[in-house]
Amino acid sequence: MTQFHVEFEIEDDGRWIADITELPGVMAYGASQEEAKAAAEALALRVLADSIEQSKKAVAAVSFV
């Protein structure tokens, strides 16, 4: 299983940022921590799907922590 770590920060204006450090550029904002995490996970899955399509190699499982 491939595990991705989600790091969080909160902006001065109250928005949350979720960053998946193992996938460069996968960062998303949200009004809450949960919203930011969901947006970052959705983006990460799109990035991973594109990578799988290009490499033609399957991934067993993915987890976000």
Secondary structure, 3 states (H helix, E strand, C coil): CEEECEEEEECCCCCEEEEECCCCCCEEEECCHHHHHHHHHHHHHHHHHHHHHHHCCCCCCEEEC
